[in-house]
Amino acid sequence: MKFIRLKAIVRKEFYHLIRDYRSLYLAFAIPLLLIILFGYALSLDVDNVGTVFVDYDKTELSRDFIRKLDASSYFNVTESLSRTKDAVDYLDNDKAKVAIVIPSGFMKGITADREVQMQILIDASDSTSGNIIRGYITSFIKQYNQQILVDFLNRQGREELNQPVDGRIRIWFNEDLESRNFIIPGMIAVIIMIVGALLTSLVIAREYENGTMETIKSMPVSAGEFLLGKAIPYFFIGLTDVLVAILLGQLLFGIVMKGNFWLMIAAASLYLGIALSLGLLISTLTKSQLLANQIAIMMTYLPSFFLSNFVFPIINMPAIIQYITLIVPARYFIDILSGIYLRNLGLAYLWPSMLVLLVMFVILSMFNFRLLKKEGL
């Protein structure tokens, strides 16, 4: 491999990037847009749940229940309705997620130490949110019952009973319990696939469509020099996007990397190498820019988003899909991002994922090299 030939290919690809404003737009504008949109718009947190209630009791105790519920950060009581049918209409029209019906005799039953039933309707059209809301309301009612029991014991002049189990909860890694703390780092994996695989899936196919591939074959250029020269410009663009994503995550969303910065760059470089190799392989096989772009989306961007443990937990997927995720590079890079950003892990814990990425990179590079050798380079 001669440096002067490699330099000529790199310069040619850089000139093409400068002339092709669409590639530059895809390389820089879309990643920035994704960070901003996903950071502000995509949230898996469930809070300020719209809540309406019907109070048939209209006593101090029923009003106290609603006040305490509204004081919680998880619920936002918006309306006091007069009929249960009105509450059902609010749920039907998606004006509220929770409807609470307090029966008449609520305070009378509690003061008489009788069990009182309360109707709670939850909109579970989104099953995930529905389960979370059910957990919230169950926890709230449990705490409310404990307070009533304490008040009852105080009135009787008895000592407060100690509960057998006292769970002391401490949140690790994502102390704020905000989904953006893992969504923003996870977006780096998606951005790298967009810049790396989608852009490079066009470069060799473009040579075939423009008829310049035959000229390149006649030149004293080896397959390794050709591949490396095509990949280097996009490697620097991808690495720049990674740095921009890290900076935006910290400036806009306050997401600070807990682990080692250089380990993060090393992992991102390795993952970027896989994306570039995969894009070049698709480009060589298809020899068509349109087909290469479509296949690249199906094989890189979509698996990185859906099959990487980024948004959808792999453990909840069918067994066959879980096995398919083993060949998705983003799965291992997401583990590395989570370990560096949230858990402050080092290479001693992350090396298995790094090793898998390295093996994938070597295999893809060998496929690219042999395929171009067969093409005559």
Long-range contacts (C-beta under 8 A, 24 or more apart in sequence): 1-222, 1-224, 1-225, 1-228, 2-225, 5-220, 5-221, 5-222, 5-225, 5-229, 6-225, 6-228, 6-229, 7-229, 8-229, 9-221, 9-225, 9-226, 9-228, 9-229, 9-230, 10-229, 10-232, 10-233, 12-229, 13-203, 13-229, 13-230, 13-232, 13-233, 13-234, 14-233, 17-233, 17-237, 23-199, 23-202, 26-194, 26-195, 26-198, 26-199, 27-195, 27-199, 27-234, 27-237, 27-241, 28-237, 28-240, 28-241, 28-244, 30-194, 31-191, 31-194, 31-195, 31-241, 31-244, 31-245, 32-244, 32-248, 34-187, 34-190, 34-191, 34-194, 35-184, 35-187, 35-191, 35-244, 35-245, 35-248, 35-249, 35-252, 36-248, 36-252, 38-183, 38-184, 38-187, 39-180, 39-183, 39-184, 39-187, 39-248, 39-249, 39-252, 39-253, 42-179, 42-180, 42-183, 43-179, 43-180, 43-183, 44-128, 44-179, 44-183, 44-311, 45-177, 45-178, 45-179, 46-74, 46-129, 46-132, 46-133, 46-136, 47-73, 47-74, 48-73, 48-74, 48-75, 48-76, 49-74, 49-75, 49-76, 49-97, 49-98, 49-133, 49-136, 50-76, 50-78, 50-95, 50-96, 50-97, 50-98, 51-75, 51-76, 51-77, 51-78, 51-96, 51-97, 51-98, 51-99, 51-100, 52-77, 52-78, 52-79, 52-80, 52-81, 52-86, 52-87, 52-90, 52-95, 52-96, 52-98, 52-99, 52-100, 53-77, 53-79, 53-80, 53-81, 53-87, 53-99, 53-100, 53-101, 53-102, 54-80, 54-81, 54-82, 54-83, 54-84, 54-86, 54-87, 54-99, 54-100, 54-101, 54-102, 55-80, 55-102, 56-101, 56-102, 56-103, 56-104, 56-106, 57-102, 57-103, 57-104, 57-105, 57-106, 57-107, 59-106, 59-107, 60-107, 61-106, 61-107, 61-110, 61-111, 62-102, 62-106, 62-107, 65-102, 65-144, 66-100, 66-102, 68-140, 68-144, 69-100, 69-140, 72-136, 72-140, 74-136, 74-140, 75-136, 75-137, 75-140, 84-119, 87-121, 88-121, 91-121, 91-123, 94-123, 96-123, 97-122, 97-123, 97-129, 97-133, 98-122, 98-123, 98-133, 98-137, 110-148, 113-152, 173-342, 173-343, 174-342, 180-253, 180-255, 181-255, 181-341, 181-342, 182-338, 182-341, 182-342, 183-310, 183-311, 184-245, 184-249, 184-253, 184-255, 185-249, 185-255, 185-337, 185-338, 185-341, 185-342, 186-308, 186-310, 186-311, 186-334, 186-337, 186-338, 187-245, 188-242, 188-245, 188-246, 188-268, 188-337, 189-271, 189-304, 189-308, 189-310, 189-330, 189-333, 189-334, 189-337, 190-301, 190-304, 190-305, 190-310, 190-330, 191-238, 191-241, 191-242, 191-245, 192-238, 192-241, 192-242, 192-268, 192-271, 192-272, 192-275, 192-333, 193-275, 193-300, 193-301, 193-304, 193-330, 194-301, 195-234, 195-237, 195-238, 195-241, 195-272, 195-275, 196-234, 196-235, 196-238, 196-272, 196-274, 196-275, 196-276, 196-278, 196-279, 196-300, 197-275, 197-276, 197-278, 197-279, 197-282, 197-296, 197-299, 197-300, 197-301, 198-279, 198-293, 198-296, 198-297, 198-300, 198-301, 199-234, 199-237, 199-279, 200-230, 200-231, 200-234, 200-275, 200-276, 200-279, 200-280, 200-283, 201-279, 201-280, 201-282, 201-283, 201-286, 201-292, 201-293, 201-295, 201-296, 202-283, 202-289, 202-292, 202-293, 203-230, 203-234, 203-279, 203-280, 203-283, 204-230, 204-280, 204-283, 204-284, 204-287, 205-283, 205-284, 205-286, 205-287, 205-288, 205-289, 205-291, 205-292, 206-289, 208-287, 208-288, 209-287, 209-288, 209-289, 213-375, 216-377, 217-375, 217-376, 217-377, 221-377, 222-377, 223-368, 223-369, 223-372, 223-373, 223-377, 224-369, 226-372, 226-377, 227-280, 227-365, 227-368, 227-369, 227-372, 230-280, 231-273, 231-276, 231-277, 231-280, 234-276, 234-279, 235-269, 235-272, 235-273, 235-276, 238-272, 238-275, 238-276, 239-265, 239-268, 239-269, 239-272, 242-268, 242-272, 255-341, 257-340, 257-341, 258-340, 258-341, 258-342, 258-343, 258-344, 259-339, 259-340, 259-341, 259-343, 259-344, 259-345, 259-346, 260-340, 260-346, 263-340, 263-346, 263-347, 263-350, 264-336, 264-337, 264-340, 264-341, 267-333, 267-336, 267-337, 267-340, 267-350, 267-354, 267-357, 268-333, 270-354, 270-357, 270-358, 270-361, 271-329, 271-330, 271-333, 271-336, 271-357, 273-361, 273-365, 274-329, 274-357, 274-360, 274-361, 274-364, 275-300, 275-329, 277-361, 277-364, 277-365, 277-367, 277-368, 278-329, 278-364, 280-368, 281-364, 281-367, 281-368, 281-371, 284-368, 284-371, 284-372, 284-375, 285-371, 303-328, 303-330, 304-328, 304-329, 304-330, 307-331, 308-333, 308-334, 309-334, 309-335, 310-334, 329-357, 329-360, 332-356, 332-357, 333-357
